[in-house]
Amino acid sequence: MVFSKSLTAEEFNPEVIMNSGQVFRMKKETKGADGMPDTYSACSGDNDIYFYLNREKDTWDFACEENQWDFWQRYFDFDTDYIAFNDKIRSSSDKFLKDALKDSFGMRILRQDLWEVFISYVISQNNNIPKIKKSIQILCDRYSDGIHFPKAETLAYIPEAELMDGTALGYRADYIIGISQKVAAGELDIEKISKLPYDEAYGKLLEIKGIGPKVANCIMLYGFHFMESYPIDTWMKKIITEDYSSYTKDKYLEYINDCYSGYQGYVQQLQFYHKRKSK
C-alpha cells in the first residue's frame, strides 16, 4: 500500500539521513532517470519500506504493508517538529553549527527497531561504516531471509567460531552471543530499559558486557530516542578539538547541554554529517 506525506526538503532528506552514521540499512535502490524519481529503501526489525519523491503530487510516497505504516511513521519521527530545532540553531552565534545545518537540511533522528539497533551498535564499536553495513548484511543473509534482522533466539545459539567466520565481527561476536542469550532467556528486557528515566537507562546499558559509553549513547539516541544523548566518537572528538578549540571537552559539553537542551542528539548528527562531508 502507498502512503503519501507532504514534506519539505528541510523536513526530510533521505540522502542526509542515511549518510549520517545513525542507520545502516537505509539505501538508494535506484537512481532516477528520464524524469523518474530516485527510489530508497529501509529495513528495521521485521519491517521494510520503499519510498520516493512523487514530483507530480509533490509528496513523498511510502510503499509498505498497511499494518507497518504506524511503525514507519514512528521510525521517521514524523511527529517531531525539526524546523523548530533549526530555527533555534539559526538564531545562535555558532557558525560551525549553522554551517552544518545548511549542509544537513532534512536530517531526522530515527526511531529504529530496538533489537536491531542494539546489536548494530555493538558491531559499530572500533569499526567503520562500510564494515558495519557489510557485517549486518551478512548476518541477515546467513541467519534470516536476507532482508530482516535475525532474532535473538537465532543468534544466541550460533557457535562463536561460526559467527566470526567471514563476518568481520571479531571479538564482537562474543558480545553478540552473550547479549542474545540473555534476551532469549528473558534475563535482558531491552524494551523495559528503554522506558526507564535517562540516567537509569544509561546505567543499565553500561552493566551489559560489550557496551561502553559511546555504544550506550548511540543506543540511547538512535533506539530509545533520548534526544539529550550526545554520542562522542572519533569524528566528534575531531570537531571538539578542531572546530571548538577554545573549549575543553567538559566545557564544550556544558555548552551543548545548556544551549541545545532537549535536542543535543540532533545537533550531534548535523555536526557529524557536516564534518564527514567536508573532510
RAFENUR-V777840 format. One line per field, one symbol per residue. ss: DSSP state (h for helix, s for strand, l for the rest). phi: phi as a letter, one per 20 degrees, with the letter a starting at -180 (. if undefined). burial: I if it has 9 or more other C-alpha atoms within 8 Angstrom, else O. Layout:
ss->???
phi->???
burial->???
This chain:
ss->lssssllllllllhhhhhlllllllsssssllllllllssssssllssssssssllllsssssllhhhhhhhhhhllllllhhhhhhhhhllllhhhhhhhhhllllllllllhhhhhhhhhhhllllhhhhhhhhhhhhhhhllllllllhhhhllllhhhhhlllllllhhhhhhhhhhhhhlllllhhhhhlllhhhhhhhhhllllllhhhhhhhhhhlllllllllllhhhhhhhhhhlllllhhhhhhhhhhhllllhhhhhhhhhhhhhhll
phi->.dddcecfffebbfffffdenecdccbeecefblneffddcbcbmedbbcbbeeffelcedddbfgfdffgfffgelfeeefffffffffeedefffffffgecgnfbefdegffffgfgefffflbdfgffgfffffffffdbdndefffgfeffdeggfffefmdmflffgfffffffffffenecdfffffefggfffffffffefoddgfffffffeedemefefcfcdffffffffedcffdfgfffffffffecgnbgffggfffffffffef
burial->OOOOOOIOOIIIIIOIIIIIIIIIOIOIOOOIOOOOIIIIIIIIIOIIIIIIIIOOOOIIIIIIOOOIIOOOIIIIIOOOOOOOIIOOIOOOOOOOIIIIIOOIIIIIIIIIIIIIIIIIIIIIOOOOIOIIIIIIIIIIIOIIOIIIIIOIIIIIOIOIOOIIOOIOIOOIIOIIIIIIIIIIOOOOOIOOIIOOOOOOIIOIIIOOOOIOOIIIIIIIIIIIIIIIIIIOOOIIIIIIOOOIOOIOOOOIOOOIIOOIIOIIIIIIIIIIIIIOOOO
